[in-house]
Amino acid sequence: MKNISTYKDKILQFIEHKGLSKNKFYIETGLSNGTLDKKSGLTIKTAEKIFSTYKDLSVEWFFRNKGEMIIGAYKTEEGNALNIAAEPGKEYLETRVKDLEQENKMLKGVINKFLGEDNSHNGKSASG
């Protein structure tokens, strides 16, 4: 993971993790459009709006670089953070399903190659 140097970079990382657009983030928090694009820093009032809207965003991670970004998250063996405390949003779940579908397709290909079968050209899958 890259080193996040500014608070705005951390917010952008959080938005990406949640699968939000900046516009949706601005609407949900009540912040003005372009807040994250301005050269000025974040104010306490802005931080309060963000943390009161997204209660799963870890203050420890945000301000002290300690722990996981999401409260209640833990790391899988692959190093991916999973959130077990807060209910994931629809956008996150849709993205996760697409990622898992791609991974499943790739794994089926690996299994087929391992078994010496290449059924990709005739529409058959590894399961039948």
N, C-alpha and C positions, 0 to 999 in steps of 0.2 A: 504494500500500500504506500502511496506517495505521502510525503510529509506535508500536512496541511498547515500552511503558514499563517493564514488570516482567518478571522471569524467568518467573513463572507465566504471564503473558500469552504469552510466547514458547513455553512448553511447550504451552499450549492451541492456539496456532497450528500447532505441529508435529503435535499429535494430529489436528487437523482435516485438515492436509495428508495425513497417512498414512491418513485414513479410519478412525481408531480411536475407540472409545468410551472414556470415562474409565475405566470398569470394566476393559476389556481392557488399557488402559495400566497400571493398578494391578497387574493380574495379571502382565503381562509383566515389569514392573520390580521387583515384590515390594514396592512401596510400599503404605502403608496407605490404605484407602479414605478419600477426603476430603482427602488431602494438598494437592491443588491448590485446595481450597475454604477452607482455613484462612487466617486473616489473617497468620500468621507467614510469614517468608521461607523460602526453601529452604536446607537445610543442605548442607555439602560432601558428606556421606554420601548425601543424596538425589541430588545432582548426579552423583555417581559411579555410582549405580545406573542413572540415566537414560542416561548416556553409555556405560556398559558394555553396556546392552541395545540401544541404538540407535546403532550405530557410524557411521551415515550422518549423524547430527545434527552439524552443524559447531560446534565449540567457539568458533571465531573469530566466527561469526555470533551465537552465543548470548551470549557475554560481551563482545565488542567491537563488535558491529554491523557487522562487515566480511564481505563476501562473501555467498554464498548460504546459505540454511538447510540445504540438503542437500549433503553432500560429493559432488563430481562433477557437480553440477547446472550447467546453463547456461541462459541465457534464450533463448526463441524470439523471432521477430520481433514477436510479440504481447505479449511481456514475461512470458510464463509460464515458470516454472522447470521444466526437465526433468531427471530424474536419470538419468545414464548410468553411474554407478559401482555403485550398489546395486540389487538386484533389487526391483522394486516389489511390495507386498503385494497379495493378492487383492482386498481392499476398494478399494484405490486403482485397480486395473485395472478393476473393475466400474464404479466411478464415472466413470472416464475414458471407457470405452466408451459409457456413457449420455450423457455430455457430447458425444461425437463423433457419436452417433446424432442428438441434437437439432440439432447444428450442421449435419449432413448434410441433415436434413429442412428446415431453414431455408434452406440454400443451394439445394436443389432448388426451393423456392418462389420464390426470387429468380430463378433461371434461367428458370422457367416464366413469371414476370411479364416478364422481359426479352425472352423469345421471343414474348410475347403469348399464351401459353397459360395457362389456369387449369383444370388437371385435378384440383384438390383435391376437387371435389364428386363426381367419378365414380370415384374410387379409383385412377386412373392415376398413375404416378410420372413424374418427368422422364426416367427412363431407358427408359420403355416402358410 
